[in-house]
Amino acid sequence: MAGHSKWANIQHRKGRQDEKRGAAFSKLAKEITVSAKAGGGDPAFNPRLRLAVDKAKGVNMPKDKIDNAIKKGTGELEGVDYVEIRYEGYGIGGAAVIVDCLTDNRTRTVADVRHAFNKHGGNMGTDGCVAFQFKHCGQMLFAPGTDEAKLMDAAIEAGAEDVVSNDDGSIEVITAPGDFLAVKEALAAAGFTPEFGQVTMKAENETELSGEEGAKMQKLLDALEAIDDVQEVYTSVVIEE
């Protein structure tokens, strides 16, 4: 058993992401373009692209925007040449933070990320300073009340790495990054649809914050996520409402 507030925390975070859907389209288009450039424009033969397209469809990104982003990656349409950069640092209470970016201007991006950390009580660290505290994996969260025994059987059969029962009744299914979509589809076929799922950097240990400290940490996370060049922000913090 783990994570007594996992369900509420994930729902809260998902809600904040949904509020930023317009920005999400732009960031997803970048990821689709970079994925297509790296591995080709056919999602059937490019797992990273397939994952990006699946995520875009999940937030109802228009098909033409998806297609155009792929074409920019394959060179059929003119596009910007993005590079991938990861920054690491610390938030309130020493909480670990990873910031993944796609940018065409490293100088601008590092300045924006450092400014967000400094302004909101955190600080940037060196490469590798917190990454060891996270596991790169696929994560799916199922609502309290889900039949744990049946889900576990289906998940193991589908090739999941682990099934975790949380204190609040929610259940997590953990997969290898490359197996995420296959396991998700197998579970859907078995009648299990996650409320939330993504390939992520999952914190091995969580830092709980509440009250004023929790509010400050949320402002830091919001500031980082608002930066145009930032694709994903991962943190070890769990903010209690």
JOSUL-V101091 format. One record per residue. RES is the residue in one letter. OMEGA is omega in radians with two decimals (none if undefined). Layout:
RES:OMEGA  RES:OMEGA
//
This chain:
M:-3.11  A:2.95  G:-3.03  H:-3.12  S:-3.04  K:-3.06  W:-3.11  A:-3.10  N:3.12  I:3.13  Q:3.13  H:-3.10  R:3.12  K:3.13  G:3.12  R:3.11  Q:3.14  D:3.13  E:-3.08  K:-3.01  R:-3.13  G:3.10  A:-3.13  A:3.12  F:-3.12  S:-3.11  K:3.10  L:3.11  A:3.08  K:-3.11  E:3.11  I:3.14  T:-3.13  V:3.13  S:3.14  A:3.12  K:-3.07  A:-3.00  G:3.13  G:-2.99  G:3.14  D:-3.12  P:-3.12  A:-3.11  F:-3.11  N:-3.06  P:-3.14  R:3.12  L:3.13  R:3.12  L:-3.14  A:3.12  V:3.11  D:3.12  K:3.12  A:3.10  K:-3.13  G:3.08  V:3.06  N:3.04  M:-3.08  P:-3.08  K:-3.11  D:3.09  K:3.09  I:-3.11  D:-3.14  N:3.12  A:3.09  I:-3.12  K:3.08  K:3.13  G:-3.11  T:3.10  G:3.11  E:3.03  L:3.13  E:-3.13  G:3.14  V:3.12  D:-3.10  Y:3.00  V:3.14  E:3.13  I:3.06  R:3.03  Y:-3.14  E:-3.14  G:-3.05  Y:3.09  G:-3.13  I:3.12  G:3.14  G:3.14  A:-3.12  A:3.14  V:3.02  I:-3.11  V:3.11  D:-3.04  C:2.90  L:-3.03  T:3.00  D:-3.13  N:-3.09  R:-3.09  T:3.13  R:-3.04  T:-3.12  V:3.11  A:-3.13  D:-3.13  V:3.14  R:3.13  H:3.14  A:3.10  F:-3.05  N:-3.08  K:-3.02  H:2.96  G:3.09  G:3.02  N:3.10  M:3.09  G:3.13  T:3.10  D:3.09  G:-3.04  C:3.12  V:-3.05  A:-3.12  F:3.13  Q:-3.08  F:3.04  K:3.08  H:-3.04  C:2.96  G:-3.11  Q:3.04  M:-3.14  L:-3.12  F:-3.01  A:2.99  P:-3.11  G:3.07  T:3.14  D:-3.02  E:-3.09  A:-3.14  K:3.12  L:-3.13  M:3.13  D:-3.11  A:-3.11  A:3.13  I:3.12  E:-3.11  A:3.11  G:3.11  A:3.13  E:-3.04  D:3.02  V:-3.05  V:3.09  S:-3.12  N:-3.10  D:-3.09  D:3.10  G:3.09  S:-3.10  I:3.09  E:3.00  V:-3.10  I:-3.14  T:2.92  A:-3.09  P:-3.10  G:-3.12  D:-2.99  F:-3.07  L:-3.14  A:3.12  V:3.12  K:-3.13  E:3.11  A:3.11  L:3.09  A:3.12  A:3.13  A:3.07  G:-3.12  F:3.12  T:-3.11  P:3.05  E:-3.09  F:3.12  G:3.11  Q:2.91  V:-2.93  T:2.92  M:-3.04  K:-3.13  A:3.11  E:3.09  N:-3.06  E:3.07  T:-3.11  E:3.08  L:3.09  S:3.08  G:-3.08  E:3.14  E:3.10  G:3.13  A:3.11  K:-3.13  M:3.12  Q:3.10  K:3.10  L:3.14  L:3.13  D:-3.13  A:3.12  L:-3.11  E:-3.11  A:3.14  I:-3.06  D:-3.06  D:-3.10  V:3.12  Q:-3.09  E:3.02  V:3.13  Y:-3.12  T:3.09  S:-3.01  V:2.95  V:-3.09  I:3.13  E:-3.14  E:none
//
